[in-house]
Amino acid sequence: MSTLKQSIRDSAVARWTALAIVAFTMMAAYFFNDVMAPLKSLLETDLNWTSSDYGFFTGAYGFLNVFAFMLVFGGLILDKRGIRFTGLFFSLLMVVGAVIKYWAVQNPALLETQFLGRTASVTWAAIGYAIFAVGAEVTGITVTKIIVKWFKGKEMALAMGIQVALARIGTLLALALTVPFARLFEPTSISAPILLGAVALCVGLLAFFLYTFMDTKLDKQVKLDMEPEEEFRFSDINLILKNKGFWLIALLCVLFYSCVFPFLKYAPDLMVNKFHVDMELAGLIPAALPFGTLLLTPLFGGIYDKKGRGATIMIVGAVLLLLVHVLFTIPALDNWLMALGLMVVLGIAFSLVPSAMWPSVAKIIPEKQLGTAYSLIFWIQNIGLMGVPMLVGYLLEEFCLLPSVDGRIAYDYTLIMQVFAGFAFLSIVVAYALKREDKRKGYGLEKKNVEE
């Protein structure tokens, strides 16, 4: 009898329960991550934060992960120390960062002092957010490795899609509930929803603690019937970096996400300048994208599980991405209904590629190296997500300015959309190269994930 048949992951109830537990931890993380977004105006009026302060605070999310390489170190810790230690430690780190941020916002004394060139409230909130970000990113990588551990050979892509969808629910709850919850108090309490998010993270930490008992039981069952796998060594990093499939996945990731997330940062302004949408309503059209991914990502993940064709799915998604950005470059297509339709198609592309890309990493990289591989991919992705918005801002300022419209600065977004189309075209090239590499190396990207 195989090891898989002798372990609790063979039970659908057990493996989906494990997913539900760790997915709640990530839902709490996403809630806390976005809880400040609806509070920007209240921060400015009640705490005298400036837009610059808010931008500094928001940017703090990447300070330690990128510049201090904490994301990479977190992946190394995961592969060296394992899921239980890493998940508990970095879930606890999220709570620590959340408590610091709550203290910074609710402490009136910090509004009267300066720290590192800014109001102490801003600086300490940024420090707390940066610490939280390290915990959130590494816990996210840990959860991805957990899904591989429990669902490899089964519904792995579907499980990853559902986890992403549940995390997006955390974001939606933060955007919808934060301001109403703050206004339940008299006077309005900015710190109340932050405290709510911190409490949710504490519950998420407890949830992960409960998961460790399932993980321990699974490890004991598996080891009864198989020799212990060779442990991760730091020299394995060199093996990852020598893997051509890894680099193709990483390049596809950074190119694809650079066409989506930076685009969404500028999409409302695009709606105003090109499609003549009122500024008050300009954000509603781009909002069609994340709502669609809630349903489509698990759907396409399920298709990959049962039918395979992972590399082909990524190529189709990249082609749709190119189609959307090319159509956005055409000046004559300036009706808001066209914009809405293109955002729906972009949502389909945004569901197709990740639903196949993340499960495919587990077919290219050995399981003992997965944590490091995912962390390196996320680190490379974050470099693009920082650099592309800076490039777009420079191009808008230097080459795309138009005469003012009713006192409002106006831009011609044609060049910008051509840049995004260029990234999309490169993502097609990389996706096609990945399919060829799969055919040459036999990774199994075109094969279904569910074993008969």
Buried (B, 14 or more C-beta within 10 A) or exposed (E): EEBBEBBBBBEEEBBBBBBBBBBBBBBBBBBBBBBBEBBBEBBBEBBEBEEEBBEBBBEBBBBBBBEEEBBBBBBBBBBBEBBBBBBBBBBBBBBBBBBBBBBBBBEEEBBEEEBEEBBBBBBBBBBBBBBBBBBBBBBBBBBBBBBBBBBBEBBBBBBBBBBBBBBBBBBBBBBEBBBEBBBEEEEBBBBBBBBBBBBBBBEBBBBBBEBBEBBEEBBEBBEEEEEEEEEBEEEBBEBBEEBEBBBBBBBBBBBBBBBBBBBBBBBBBBBBBBBEBEEEEBEBBBEBBBEBBBEBBBBBBBBBBEBBBBBBBBBBBBBBBBBBBBBBBEEEBEEBEBBBBBBBBBBBBBBBBBBBBBBBBBBBBBBBBBBBBBBBBBBBBBEBBEEBBEEBBEBBEEEBEEEEEEEEEBBBBEBBBBBBBBBBBBBBEBBBBBBEBBEEEEBBBBBBBBEE
